[in-house]
Amino acid sequence: MAALPTLCLFLAVLRCISSTSCALSDADDALHRRSAAAARHLTAEVLSAQDAALLRHLQPASRSSLPGWLDLHEQLADEVTAAAADGGADLLVYGDSIMEAYRGTIVGEPADMFTASKAAWAQRATAQRALLLGISGDQAMHLLWRLQNGEGPSKLKPKAITLMIGTNDAFHLTRVLPDTQEAGHVTAAAVMQCIRELQRQAPLARIVVLGLLPLQPPHMRRLPFGAAVAVANKEVQDAVQRQASDKLVFKDCGTPFVDAIGEVRLDLMPDGVHPEAAGARMLLKCLLDATQ
C-alpha cells in the first residue's frame, strides 16, 4: 500500500494530461515522469479500466519485438540524422501505416497494395525537402517513443510538420474499453502527448494535426470504430483550437471518404482503413495543401 500515494499523485497528473484543457507546470511534468515508472508496476486491480488504459497509452513504448519494426525505426532515424547533416528538412510527415503507405511499404517491406500511394508521393512531394516517418501498426505511444529516440524534429528546423496518429489506438481501444466515449477519449489523450512532444522539439514549426480518417473494416462492421474516431477527432480539434496558435492547426481530410449515409467509401479505402489509388492521391493533396 505504500505505493498508493505515488499512484494517486500520478493519476492526478495523468487525468490532467488526458484533459485537453489542462496545462501542466514543469513541476507537474517532472512528477509525471518520476511517478510513471513506479505506477506502471502496480496491479491493474487498483485502477479503473480507463485509468489503466490511460496509463499504458500515455507512456512511450517501442515495438522492438515485432519483426522489422526496430530496423525500420533505425532506418528512419538515420534518414533524420542525414537530413540534419544536410541542412534540415522543410516538411516532416509522421504517422502509422496510412503514412508509411506513401513509402510503398508495410513495416519496411514492399507492399503491392501501396504502389499507387508511393507513386503519388513521388509525383507530388519529392521536389520538397520532405521526410516520410510512418510505421505500420503504430499507436500514439509508439510514435512518442520514436520521437524521443532519433526520429524527432529537434535538429531538422522544419517549416511544417504533419501528424496523423491514433487510428490503431481507436481500433484497439474500441475492442477493450467498455464504451466508445472512453476509447475516443484515451485515443485523443495519447495523440495530445505526441503533439506536445512535437511542439517541445520544434517550437517554430507549423504543426498540422490531421484528423483520423473514417475507420470501418468490412469484416468488423459490428464494432463502433467510427464513434470512437469521432470522439477522438472532436477532442483533439477542440484542444488545438483552444491553443489559438497559427503554429498549430487541425485539418479534417476525412469527409470525402464517407458516402451520403456515413459509410466508408470502399472505392477509396478498399479495406476500410487505408486510402488506395485515388484515395491516396486525395489524402496527399489535402495533407500538402494544409502545409502551405
C-alpha positions, -999 to 999 in steps of 0.1 A, spaced: 0 0 0 30 23 3 29 29 -34 -7 43 -33 3 79 -27 25 78 -57 -3 63 -77 -27 90 -65 -3 117 -74 4 101 -107 -33 97 -116 -39 134 -108 -13 143 -133 -25 116 -157 -61 129 -157 -47 164 -162 -27 153 -192 -57 135 -206 -79 166 -201 -72 186 -232 -79 219 -213 -52 211 -187 -19 230 -186 10 212 -168 37 231 -150 73 220 -152 69 205 -117 38 186 -127 56 173 -158 85 162 -137 61 144 -113 46 126 -142 79 114 -153 91 103 -118 59 86 -108 52 68 -141 78 41 -136 65 33 -101 29 34 -112 35 11 -141 43 -18 -118 11 -15 -97 -16 -42 -103 -44 -34 -127 -69 -40 -99 -60 -7 -83 -70 12 -115 -103 18 -133 -103 4 -168 -100 39 -183 -71 49 -159 -53 16 -168 -57 23 -205 -46 59 -200 -15 47 -181 -5 24 -209 -12 48 -237 5 78 -223 38 61 -218 62 59 -248 68 24 -259 87 6 -286 76 -24 -307 111 -39 -308 97 -74 -305 78 -70 -339 100 -83 -368 112 -54 -389 99 -27 -366 132 -18 -350 151 -20 -383 126 5 -399 128 28 -369 166 28 -372 163 35 -409 140 64 -403 163 77 -375 192 75 -400 172 95 -425 166 122 -399 203 123 -390 213 125 -426 188 153 -433 200 172 -403 236 170 -415 224 183 -449 207 214 -436 174 200 -423 140 193 -438 111 216 -448 83 190 -442 81 161 -418 52 136 -422 46 115 -390 21 87 -387 14 50 -390 6 27 -420 -15 54 -436 16 75 -439 41 46 -444 19 37 -474 35 66 -493 68 48 -490 51 18 -506 59 -5 -477 44 -22 -446 69 -22 -417 96 -16 -443 87 -45 -467 74 -36 -502 36 -38 -505 18 -40 -538 -13 -25 -524 6 8 -518 23 10 -552 -1 38 -562 5 56 -529 42 56 -535 37 69 -570 15 97 -557 42 108 -532 69 106 -560 47 129 -582 36 154 -556 62 156 -528 97 145 -538 105 180 -550 103 192 -514 128 185 -487 104 161 -470 107 131 -448 81 103 -445 82 90 -410 54 64 -407 54 28 -394 25 5 -399 6 -6 -368 20 21 -346 -2 36 -319 5 71 -305 27 57 -277 49 41 -303 53 73 -322 60 91 -290 89 67 -283 102 72 -319 101 110 -315 122 106 -283 146 81 -298 160 96 -330 130 104 -352 122 137 -336 124 171 -354 146 189 -329 176 191 -353 158 195 -386 144 230 -384 112 221 -403 88 247 -417 59 223 -414 50 190 -397 20 169 -403 8 143 -377 -18 116 -383 -17 91 -355 -44 74 -334 -61 50 -359 -46 20 -343 -54 33 -308 -90 37 -317 -90 3 -333 -75 -14 -303 -93 5 -276 -128 1 -291 -124 -36 -285 -111 -34 -250 -128 -5 -233 -165 -6 -223 -177 23 -244 -167 43 -274 -166 76 -255 -137 62 -233 -120 47 -264 -121 81 -281 -110 100 -251 -80 78 -244 -70 80 -281 -72 118 -280 -51 120 -249 -24 98 -265 -24 120 -296 -20 151 -275 11 136 -260 26 134 -295 15 170 -302 32 183 -271 64 164 -279 65 179 -314 58 214 -300 86 209 -275 111 198 -301 101 222 -329 85 253 -314 89 273 -346 73 247 -370 37 249 -382 22 216 -370 -8 203 -389 -28 177 -370 -47 156 -394 -80 142 -382 -83 104 -381 -99 90 -413 -131 70 -412 -124 35 -399 -146 5 -406 -131 -27 -419 -159 -45 -438 -154 -78 -418 -158 -59 -385 -190 -38 -391 -205 -46 -357 -177 -27 -339 -183 10 -335 -149 22 -346 -164 53 -362 -179 66 -330 -145 63 -312 -128 81 -341 -154 109 -340 -149 114 -302 -111 115 -306 -112 139 -335 -136 163 -317 -114 163 -285 -82 169 -304 -97 196 -326 -111 214 -296 -77 212 -278 -59 226 -309 -84 254 -312 -81 263 -276 -44 270 -281 -54 297 -307 -20 295 -323 -12 298 -360 16 273 -353 -9 246 -346 -39 237 -368 -63 208 -371 -73 196 -406 -100 172 -414 -93 153 -446 -118 125 -439 -151 139 -453 -146 126 -489 -140 91 -476 -176 86 -465 -208 84 -486 -241 102 -481 -252 78 -453 -219 79 -435 -205 46 -447 -168 43 -456 -163 45 -494 -146 13 -502 -137 25 -537 -113 49 -520 -105 27 -489 -109 -9 -500 -100 -24 -466 -119 3 -447 -87 17 -432 -61 27 -459 -67 51 -488 -55 35 -520 -51 48 -556 -75 77 -559 -80 78 -522 -43 80 -516 -40 109 -540 -69 127 -524 -54 124 -489 -19 135 -500 -34 166 -517 -52 175 -486 -21 170 -465 2 190 -487 -24 218 -492 -27 221 -454 10 228 -450 10 258 -474 
